[in-house]
Amino acid sequence: MLRLRTAFSNVCRRLLQSDVAAENLAQPVTSRMIEVAQALHVRQSNGEQTSLRQLHRICDLNQAEALNVIAQLENEGTVHIERDINDAFESRVTLSEAAAQRFESAME
């Protein structure tokens, strides 16, 4: 099981790094970024929506860490945040189409 998880994490790391040209990456891809992207992929695949408020709970991070990671992923174009003007924490987070397609093709 550990080998499968390691292999999946390696695939995810390559997918995230290929989503944006290397010169545009502000920070290296971290295991937390992979964890968040994986969680979003699983939830989207199951038809579930994810808000900023939920993010830290589904990824087992504190809220500040989760928001920092999601900001990095947004800057790289891996995720899209649909802003809620009434409650920022209810803003919806989704993987970009390109990232979602890469996850799907990696899982086949």
DOKOL-359395 format. One record per residue: chain; y, x, z of N, C-alpha, C in turn; residue number from 1; residue in three letters. Coordinates in steps of 0.1 Angstrom, whole numbers, plus 2048, in hexadecimal, padded with zeros to 3 digits. Each point is the difference from the previous one (the first is absolute). Last residue first. Example, Ala and Ser with C-alpha at 12.3 -4.5 7.8 and 13.67 -1.06 7.14 Angstrom:
residues 2
<"A" <7EA 880 847> <80B 809 800> <80B 7F8 808> 2 "SER">
<"A" <7C7 803 7FF> <80C 7F7 800> <80C 809 800> 1 "ALA">
This chain:
residues 108
<"A" <83E 7C5 768> <7F5 7FC 7F7> <7F5 80A 7FE> 108 "GLU">
<"A" <82A 805 81A> <7F5 7F9 807> <7F5 7FC 7F7> 107 "MET">
<"A" <828 815 7F0> <7F9 809 808> <7F4 7FA 807> 106 "ALA">
<"A" <81D 7E5 7E7> <7F8 808 7F7> <7F8 80B 808> 105 "SER">
<"A" <81E 7E4 818> <7F6 7F8 7FA> <7F7 809 7F7> 104 "GLU">
<"A" <826 814 812> <7F6 7FD 80B> <7F5 7F8 7FA> 103 "PHE">
<"A" <823 808 7E3> <7F9 80C 803> <7F6 7FE 80B> 102 "ARG">
<"A" <81C 7DD 7F6> <7F7 802 7F5> <7F8 80C 802> 101 "GLN">
<"A" <822 7F7 81F> <7F6 7F6 802> <7F5 802 7F5> 100 "ALA">
<"A" <827 81A 7FD> <7F8 805 80B> <7F4 7F6 802> 99 "ALA">
<"A" <820 7F4 7DF> <7F9 80C 7FC> <7F7 805 80B> 98 "ALA">
<"A" <81C 7DB 809> <7F5 7FD 7F7> <7F8 80C 7FC> 97 "GLU">
<"A" <817 801 82F> <805 7FF 7F3> <7F4 7FD 7F6> 96 "SER">
<"A" <7FD 7F1 833> <7FE 80C 7F8> <806 7FD 7F2> 95 "LEU">
<"A" <814 7E6 82A> <7F5 800 7F7> <7FF 80D 7F9> 94 "THR">
<"A" <81B 7E2 82B> <7FC 80D 7FB> <7F4 7FF 7F7> 93 "VAL">
<"A" <82B 7DF 817> <7F2 801 7FB> <7FE 80D 7F9> 92 "ARG">
<"A" <822 7EE 82A> <800 805 7F2> <7F1 803 7FC> 91 "SER">
<"A" <811 7F3 82C> <7F7 7F7 7F8> <800 803 7F2> 90 "GLU">
<"A" <81C 817 820> <7F2 803 803> <7F6 7F6 7F9> 89 "PHE">
<"A" <830 7FB 7FC> <7FB 80C 7F9> <7F1 803 802> 88 "ALA">
<"A" <81B 7D1 800> <7F9 808 80A> <7FA 80C 7F9> 87 "ASP">
<"A" <81D 7E3 7E8> <801 7FA 80D> <7FA 808 80B> 86 "ASN">
<"A" <7FE 80C 7D1> <80D 802 805> <803 7F9 80E> 85 "ILE">
<"A" <7D5 818 7E6> <803 7F3 806> <80E 801 807> 84 "ASP">
<"A" <7E6 81F 7D7> <809 7FE 80C> <801 7F2 804> 83 "ARG">
<"A" <7DA 81D 7E7> <808 7F4 7FC> <807 7FC 80D> 82 "GLU">
<"A" <7E9 830 7EF> <804 7F8 80B> <809 7F4 7FB> 81 "ILE">
<"A" <7D9 825 7EB> <80C 7F8 7FE> <802 7F8 80C> 80 "HIS">
<"A" <7E3 831 7F4> <801 7F2 805> <80D 7FA 7FD> 79 "VAL">
<"A" <7F6 82A 7EF> <7F2 7FC 802> <800 7F2 805> 78 "THR">
<"A" <827 81E 7F6> <7FC 7F6 7F6> <7F2 7FB 802> 77 "GLY">
<"A" <81B 821 81A> <7F8 805 7F6> <7FB 7F6 7F5> 76 "GLU">
<"A" <81A 7F4 826> <808 80A 7F9> <7F8 806 7F5> 75 "ASN">
<"A" <7EA 7E2 81D> <80A 7F9 7F8> <808 80A 7F7> 74 "GLU">
<"A" <7E2 811 820> <7F9 7FA 7F5> <809 7F9 7F7> 73 "LEU">
<"A" <813 811 827> <7FC 80B 7F7> <7F9 7FB 7F4> 72 "GLN">
<"A" <80B 7E1 821> <80C 805 7F9> <7FD 80B 7F7> 71 "ALA">
<"A" <7DE 7F0 81C> <802 7F7 7F5> <80D 803 7F8> 70 "ILE">
<"A" <7F5 81B 826> <7F6 801 7F5> <803 7F7 7F5> 69 "VAL">
<"A" <81A 7FB 827> <803 80D 7F9> <7F7 802 7F4> 68 "ASN">
<"A" <7F8 7DB 81C> <80C 7FE 7F7> <804 80D 7F9> 67 "LEU">
<"A" <7DC 802 81E> <7FC 7F7 7F5> <80C 7FE 7F7> 66 "ALA">
<"A" <807 818 828> <7F8 807 7F7> <7FD 7F8 7F3> 65 "GLU">
<"A" <816 7EA 824> <809 80A 7F9> <7F8 808 7F6> 64 "ALA">
<"A" <7E7 7E1 81A> <809 7FA 7F6> <809 80A 7F9> 63 "GLN">
<"A" <7D1 811 812> <80B 7F9 806> <80A 7FB 7F6> 62 "ASN">
<"A" <7CD 802 7F3> <80B 809 802> <80A 7F9 809> 61 "LEU">
<"A" <7D6 7EE 7EA> <7FE 807 80D> <80A 80B 802> 60 "ASP">
<"A" <7FB 7DE 7DB> <7FD 80F 7FE> <7FF 808 80D> 59 "CYS">
<"A" <809 7D0 7FE> <7F5 802 7F7> <7FC 80E 7FD> 58 "ILE">
<"A" <826 7F5 81C> <7F4 7FB 806> <7F3 802 7F7> 57 "ARG">
<"A" <82D 80B 7F2> <7FB 809 80A> <7F3 7FC 806> 56 "HIS">
<"A" <815 7E4 7DF> <7FC 80C 7FB> <7FA 80A 80A> 55 "LEU">
<"A" <816 7D2 802> <7F2 802 802> <7FB 80E 7FE> 54 "GLN">
<"A" <82E 7F4 7F9> <7FC 7FD 80E> <7F1 802 803> 53 "ARG">
<"A" <812 802 7D4> <803 80C 808> <7FD 7FE 80E> 52 "LEU">
<"A" <7E4 7E3 7DF> <80E 801 803> <802 80E 808> 51 "SER">
<"A" <7D9 7E9 7DC> <803 809 80B> <80F 801 802> 50 "THR">
<"A" <7D6 7DE 7E9> <80D 806 7FF> <802 808 80C> 49 "GLN">
<"A" <7D1 7F1 7E6> <808 800 80C> <80D 806 7FD> 48 "GLU">
<"A" <7D7 7FD 7E4> <80A 7F5 7FE> <809 7FF 80C> 47 "GLY">
<"A" <7DD 821 7F7> <7FB 7F4 807> <80A 7F5 7FF> 46 "ASN">
<"A" <80B 82A 7EE> <7F3 7FC 7F9> <7FA 7F4 806> 45 "SER">
<"A" <826 813 814> <804 7FA 7F3> <7F3 7FB 7F9> 44 "GLN">
<"A" <7FA 818 828> <806 7F3 803> <803 7F9 7F3> 43 "ARG">
<"A" <7F0 82C 7FD> <7F5 7F7 805> <806 7F2 802> 42 "VAL">
<"A" <81F 821 7F4> <7F6 7FD 7F5> <7F6 7F6 804> 41 "HIS">
<"A" <81D 811 821> <807 7F7 7F7> <7F7 7FC 7F4> 40 "LEU">
<"A" <7F0 821 81E> <801 7F3 806> <807 7F5 7F7> 39 "ALA">
<"A" <7FE 82D 7F1> <7F3 7FA 800> <800 7F2 806> 38 "GLN">
<"A" <828 819 802> <7FD 7FB 7F2> <7F2 7FA 7FF> 37 "ALA">
<"A" <80C 814 829> <809 7F4 7FD> <7FD 7FA 7F3> 36 "VAL">
<"A" <7EB 829 80B> <7FB 7F5 809> <807 7F3 7FD> 35 "GLU">
<"A" <80F 827 7EB> <7F3 7FC 7FA> <7FB 7F4 808> 34 "ILE">
<"A" <825 815 811> <804 7F9 7F4> <7F4 7FB 7F9> 33 "MET">
<"A" <7F9 81A 826> <806 7F3 804> <804 7F8 7F3> 32 "ARG">
<"A" <7F1 82D 7FC> <7F5 7F7 803> <805 7F2 804> 31 "SER">
<"A" <820 81C 7E0> <7F9 802 80D> <7F5 7F6 802> 30 "THR">
<"A" <820 819 7D7> <7F8 7F4 804> <7F9 803 80D> 29 "VAL">
<"A" <82E 81A 7F6> <7F2 800 7FC> <7F9 7F3 804> 28 "PRO">
<"A" <835 800 7F5> <7F7 805 80B> <7F2 7FF 7FB> 27 "GLN">
<"A" <822 7F5 7E2> <809 805 80B> <7F7 807 80A> 26 "ALA">
<"A" <7F6 7F8 7CB> <7FB 7FD 80D> <809 807 80A> 25 "LEU">
<"A" <804 804 7D0> <808 7F5 806> <7FB 7FD 80E> 24 "ASN">
<"A" <7EC 821 7E3> <80D 804 803> <809 7F6 807> 23 "GLU">
<"A" <7D3 7F6 7F0> <800 809 80C> <80E 804 804> 22 "ALA">
<"A" <7F8 7D1 7E6> <800 80F 7FD> <801 808 80C> 21 "ALA">
<"A" <7EA 7D1 806> <80D 805 7FE> <7FF 80F 7FC> 20 "VAL">
<"A" <7D9 7E7 808> <809 7F5 7FE> <80E 804 7FC> 19 "ASP">
<"A" <7DA 81C 80D> <802 7FE 7F2> <809 7F5 7FD> 18 "SER">
<"A" <7F3 80B 82C> <808 80B 7FB> <802 7FE 7F1> 17 "GLN">
<"A" <7E6 7E0 817> <80E 800 805> <808 80B 7FA> 16 "LEU">
<"A" <7D2 7FF 7F6> <807 7F4 7FA> <80E 800 804> 15 "LEU">
<"A" <7E5 821 814> <803 803 7F1> <807 7F4 7FA> 14 "ARG">
<"A" <7F2 7F9 82C> <80A 80B 800> <804 803 7F1> 13 "ARG">
<"A" <7DC 7E3 807> <80D 7F9 803> <80B 80B 800> 12 "CYS">
<"A" <7D4 80F 7FB> <804 7F8 7F4> <80E 7FA 802> 11 "VAL">
<"A" <7ED 816 825> <804 80A 7F6> <804 7F9 7F3> 10 "ASN">
<"A" <7F0 7E6 823> <80D 805 803> <804 80A 7F6> 9 "SER">
<"A" <7D5 7EF 7FC> <80A 7F6 7FD> <80E 804 803> 8 "PHE">
<"A" <7DD 81D 80C> <801 7FF 7F1> <80A 7F6 7FC> 7 "ALA">
<"A" <7F6 803 82E> <807 80C 7FB> <802 800 7F1> 6 "THR">
<"A" <7E6 7DD 813> <80E 7FF 804> <808 80C 7FB> 5 "ARG">
<"A" <7D2 802 7F9> <806 7F5 7F8> <80F 7FF 803> 4 "LEU">
<"A" <7E7 81C 81B> <802 806 7F3> <806 7F6 7F7> 3 "ARG">
<"A" <7F4 7F2 82A> <80C 809 801> <803 806 7F3> 2 "LEU">
<"A" <7D9 7E5 805> <80C 7F8 800> <80D 809 800> 1 "MET">
